Structure formats: structure tokens, C-alpha cells
């Protein structure tokens, strides 16, 4: 997942141990999850996939670590659910890789 830095990176370390930068290409599952937030109010990211299964918490935490998503609020009824929204970097990443033209 990508941080906000340019070609030299931003000091964040990606999942492979390589510094994250704007040229990092996330996994398809992450791109698909990020893309689902593009048209949502406030960029809200889904808690469940298109099959109704919970989104992998590792995917969520990885997206946060890379700066593509950020925690939005805590759900008092389900405190273990991490409700997130897209960051500008996440929106840019999803848009760039989902529509490469």
C-alpha cells in the first residue's frame, strides 16, 4: 500500500519490507476494497465483501499502515469492528489502478 511520498518514498515500510511510495502496486484484493469506497459518502470503506463475508482485518490494517485508509469512528455496539474511510492517497491509488487509461 502506498503512502503519500513521491518516488523516494515517505519513510513508511510496505508489506514486503520495501519502503512504500507512489509507485507501489497493492494486491488486487486491496484495490477492490479501496475502490468500493470511492462512491460512498465520506469514502466509507465496507466492513463486508460482496459475498457478505467480513473483510480481512489484515487487509484493513495494512491499508491503514500504508496511508490508503484511516480509522473513521468506533462502533459502540461492535467495538471490534474497525470502520475506515479512504484517504486521498487511497482514493488516488484505487482510481489509478482500477482505471489505468
KARA-V265313 format. One line per field, one symbol per residue. ss: DSSP state (a for helix, b for strand, c for the rest). psi: psi as a letter, one per 30 degrees, with the letter a starting at -180 (. if undefined). burial: b if it has 9 or more other C-alpha atoms within 8 Angstrom, else e. A space follows every 50 residues. Layout:
# KARA-V265313
ss->???
psi->???
burial->???
This chain:
# KARA-V265313
ss->cccccbccbcccbcccccbccccccccaaaaaaaaaaaccaaabcccbcc cccbccaaaaaaaaaaccbbbbbbcccccccbbbbbcaaaaaaaaaaacc c
psi->lkaflaffagfkklfgfkkklffkjlleeeeeeeeffegkkggkkkfkaf ggkkkkeeeeeeeeefgflkkelkjffiffkjkllkleeeeeeeeeffig .
burial->bbbbbbeebbebbbeeeebbbbeeeeeeebbbbbbbbbebeebbbbbbbe eeeebeeebbebbbbbbbbbbeeebeeeeeebbbbbbebbbebbbeeeee e
